[in-house]
Each structure stands twice: as structure tokens, then as C-alpha cells.
């Protein structure tokens, strides 16, 4: 049975994905049509970035009430969950999309210049360091589960009577609340790296390149979701 947070966010996510599909159609149309005005590309990119920002705003609000829901999200298929990195996509994958879209394109307007290549590589290096920082913090939170305080409480709980056990349960619950606050903090750290990656890449790319990149990013997410749902419906 879903918790209240899982129920509400599942509904929100379905609507968010549906809107993403609509935006993808616009992106693909813009990518295949004759070159648009710079302002048209910028307006479309703005809609996509606002859509992603809205997702994280809703996610953070819901996670404040139940952060564990985002470490095992019921609104995603097992396949989608298998690719999660600290409750979302791994920032370094965005650079592989840029490589695919902007380095191998037959459209000269989509190919990165030497200056852009240098900036993308510099950003890639900075994001890699931030990913490692998030991973170290996540490891620290996981290790905290086996913290001496919790181990001692578990040991004591096996020897106490019912009245004392209630007191121990309260102490354990307090420790767990601390761990949940830590998980919420590391989740937001990871999300900030994701947003920083998107912002950094969109600042380096031209408006036309941004449209191609966002189309590839959206298509990857939606295709993974379709495949995951198909496998679920087939009992796989």
C-alpha cells in the first residue's frame, strides 16, 4: 500500500511526464524544421528548464515529509530504479548525451566549437568532483546506520524489559530521524549537482544545440520509462 506522499507524488509524476512528452514533441519539431529565430529556441529551452525546476521544487517538498519514498520510488519501474543515482539521474550522463548530439551531428550548427569543447570539458571535471563529494556523503550516511550508538541501542534492547524497551524505542526513533535528515540533505546535494549540470551545459551550448540536447535527454527518460513499464506488464 502506498503512503500518502507516494500516492500524491505518483499522481504528480504522471502529469509531469505527460507534459514532458508534449514538450518533447515541440523539441523534435524544432530540431527537424528550418532554423528558427534565436528567441524561439530560447523560449522553448526556457519552458523545459522551468519544467525541470518545478519537478525539483515538488520533489523537495514531498521529500521533507517522506524522504525514503525517493530512495525507492514506487512511481518508477524496477528498470528505471536500477539506473538511479542518489534518487535521480547521474549528472555525468548528460555529458555523454552532449557528446552524442553535438559531436557527431551532421548539422554544422549543432557541432561544438573548440571554445565550447574546452568549456564542456572544464564543466565535466567540476561536476565529476561534485559527484564524488555526493557519493562520499552518501557513504557517510550509510555508515551512520551502523553507528556505535545504534548498535549499542540494539544490543541493550535485547536485554531490557517492556517498560525499558519503550524508552529504547524512543531513543532509536530519535536516531533514525537524524539519519533521515541526513538522507534528505544528501538527496538535495545530488539534485543541486543535477541542476548545476543542466544550467552549465545550457549556458555553453547555443539555443539550437540546447534544443537538440534537451530533446535527447527527454527522449532517453521517456524511452526508459516506456521500456520499464512494458517489462512490468509482461511480468519481467
N, C-alpha and C positions, 0 to 999 in steps of 0.2 A: 504494500500500500504506500502511495506517495505521501510525503509530508506536505504541509500547506505551501511551504516555499517551493518544493519540487513541482507541485501542481500549478502554481501560478507562473513559475518561470518556464515550465514546459509550454504553457499557452503562449507566453510572450515570445519564446524562441521560435515557435512555429510561425508566428506572424512576422517575426524579424527575418526568417529565412525566406518566407514568401515575398517580402519586399526586396530582399537581396536578389531573388530570381528576376523580379521586374527590372531592377537596376542593371542586372547582367544583360538583359535583352537590349537595353539602351546602350550599354558599353559596346556590345558586339556590333550594333548598328553603326555606332560612331566610328568603330575601328575599320569597318568594311566600306563605309561611304567615302565620298570625296572629302579631302581635308576640310574640316570645319574651321570657323573662326576660333582664335585662341580663347576668347571669352566663353564660347560654347563648351569647349573641352574643360575649362576651369570650372564652369558651373556644374558639369556632370561629376567631376572629381570631388567638388565640394559636397554634393549630395551623398556620395559614397563615404567620405570621411565623416560626415555628420552621422550617417547610419551606423558606422562602427563606434563612434564615440557614444552614441545613445545606448548601444549594447553594453559597453563597459559601465556606464552610469547605472543601468538596470542591474547588471551583474553585481556590482559592489554593494548596492542597496540590499539585494537579496542575500548576498553572502554574509552580510552583517548579522542576519538572523539565523543563517544555517550555512556556514562555510563548507561543511563536509559534503553538502549536496553538490558542490562544484568539483570535488575531487573524485567523485564517482557519479557523474550526471546521468540521470535516468532519461533525459530528453535526447541523448545521443545513443547511437547503436554501439555494440561492442567494437566494431571496426573503427569507428570514429574515436572511441575511448582509447583504443590501442595507440593512437597517434598523438595523444595529448601530452603536452609538456607543461607541468605545473598549471593545470586547468585550462590550457589553451594551445594554440599553435606555437611552434618554436620559431623565434624571430629569424634565425639563420636560414630557414626555408625560404623566406622572402627574397633573399639574395640569389638563390638558385632560380627562382622564378624570373628575376630580372635578367639573369644570365641567359635563360631560355628565350625570353621575349625580346630583349634588346640587343643581344649579341649575335643572334642567329637569324634575325629578321631580314627578309628580302626587301623590306621597305626602308629606304635610306633615311627617312625621317625618324625611324624607330631605333636606329643603330646609335649606341653610345659614342660620344666623342672621347678623345683622350682625357680631356679635363673631367668629364663625367666619370670615366672609368676610375680615375685616381680618387675622386670623392667617394665613389661607391666602395672602393677597397678600404679607404680610411674609415668609413662608417661601419663596414663589415668587421673591422678589427675592434672598434669600440664596442659594438654590440656583442661580439664574442666574449669580451671581458665582462660585460654586464650579465650575460647568460651564466658565466661561470660563477659570478657573485651570487646570483639567484640560486644556483644549484648547491653552492656551499651553505647558503642559509636554509634551503630545504633539507639538506642532510642534517644540519644542526637541529632542526625541528623534529626530524625523525628520531635522531639520537636521544632527544629530550624525553621521548616516550619511555625510554629505559633509564631515565634519570634515577639516581640513587634514592631520591625522596619517594618516587612512585614505587620503586622496588621494595623499599622499606615498608611502605604502607601496605603493599600486597602481602608481605611476609607477616606483618603484625595482624592483618585481617584474618589470617588463618588460625590465630590463637585466641582471639578475643571473644567475649560473649555477645549476645544480641544487642545489648544496650551500647556497648563499646563499638560494635560493628557499625551502628548507625553514625557514630561520631567519625569513624574512619571513612565511611562512605562520603561524608561531607567533606573531609579533607581531600579525598581523591577527586571528588567532583570539582573542588576548587582548583586543584592542579590541572585537571582536564580543561577547565575554562581558560587557563593560561595557555595551554597548548593550542586551543582553538584560536585564540587571539594571535598567536604566532603564525598559524597557518593562514589566517586572513591577511596578515602583514606580508607574508611571502607570496601569496597569490597576487596581491596588488603590486608587489615589486615586479613580478613576471609580466603582469598586464601593462605596467608602465614601460617596460622594455619593448613589448609588442607595439605600443602606441608610438614610442620613440623611433622604432624601426620604420613604421609606416610614414611618419612625419619626415624623417630624414631622407628616405627614398623619394618621396613625392617632392621634396624641395630640390633634389638633384635632377630629377627627370623633367623633361619638357611636358606640357599639358597632354600632348598626343601620346607620349611614352607612358605617362601616368594612366591614361585610359587603357592602354594595352596591358600594363602591369596589373591594374585592378580587375580587368576582365579575366586574366589568367588566375589571379588569386581567388576571385569569386567562383569561377568555374571549378577550380580544384576542390574548394569546400563543398560545393553543391554536388559534384560528381561523387565525392567520397560519401556524402550523406545518402545519395540515391543507391549506391552500391551496398552500403551498410544496411539500409532498410530492406533491400532486395534479399540479402543474405538472411536477415532475420525472418522475413516472410517465408523463406524456403527452409527454415529450421536449421540454418547453418551457423 
